[in-house]
């Protein structure tokens, strides 16, 4: 069974940086397009950034130029580098893996990011 485990969340000051990791187990990450989502209290879950199997990336307008998604297939891990953090980036961040052919989706348990001075 595929499992995703996020790590790297925490408290950051405005303008600071954090790097989230999403470790995939149970199957090779090579089979999956990866994504990062976030959900703030009282709001719907929203897409933050995605990276396909061949490394094509996309990001929400709200994080373009500040957040970078990447993957290390050898380590079976995806990353979200978050720079120039803002208070409005405060949310629980979730990793998502979608099988490229079967379209089955898996979710991690989430990691909390809080941006505050």
N, C-alpha and C positions, 0 to 999 in steps of 0.2 A: 504494500500500500504506500502510495506517495504521501510524504509528509513535508511540510514547509515550516521552517522555524526562523522567525525574524529575530534580530538582535540589533543593538546599537542605538536604541532610543534613549531618551533622557531629557534633561533640562539644558537648554541653551539660551544664551542671551541674544537679543536682537543683533543681527549682523554676524552671528556666530555660525558654526558649521557642525554637522553631524553626518556620519555615514552609517546607513542601515545595511544590514546583510540579510540575505534570505538563503538559508541552507536547504537544499533539496535532498531528500533521501527516499529510497524505495524505487528509484528509476533514474535514468540519466537525464540531466537537464537538457541535453541535446534534442529531446523529443518535444520540448515545450517552448512556447512563446511566453515570456514573463511580463508581469505587470506589477506596478505599485499603485495602491489606492489609499485613500485616507477618509476618515470620518470624524468630523468634529461633533461635539455634543449638540443634539437637536437638529443636526443636518444629515442629509443623505450622503451615502458613501460616494466619493467622486474619484475619477481616474486621475492619477498624477503623472505617470509615465509608463511607457511600454518599450520592450526590446524583443524583437523577433529572434528566431533561431539563427538567422544569418546576420544578426547584429544591427538591423535597422531600428532606429529609435524614434520615439515620438513623445511629446510632453505637453501637458496642459499649458495654456497661455499664461496662467498665473505663476508658473514655476519656470518657464523658459528663461534660459540665461542664468538661472540660479541652481537648478537641480540637474543632475546628470545620472542617467541609468546606464548600467553596464552589467556584464556577465563574465564569469570565468568558468568556462565549461569544464576545465580540468579539475576545478575545485567544486563543481556542482553547485555553484553559488551565484546569486544575482545581488547587485548592489544599488543603492540609491545614495549618491553623494549630494548633500544638501548644503549649499552655501548661502550666505547673506540671508539667514533665516529671519522671518518676520513673525510677530505675534499671531497673525492670521494663519500661519502654518501649523499652529497647535492642533493636534488631532491624534487619533490612533491610526497608525500606518499598517497596512496589510499587504502582504505579498500574495500574488496570484500566479498560478501556472496553468496554462491551457495547452492540452495535447494538440499538436499540429494537425493531426488527422482525425482523431476520435472526438476532438472538441470537448473532452472532459476537463472540467475546471477543478482546481484545488486551491484552498486558501490556508494561509498561516493563521496563527492565533492573534497576531497583531502586536505592535510595540508602540508605546506612547511617546510622543514627541511634544514637549512643552517649551514654548519660546516666551521667555519673560525676563524682565530685568529685576 
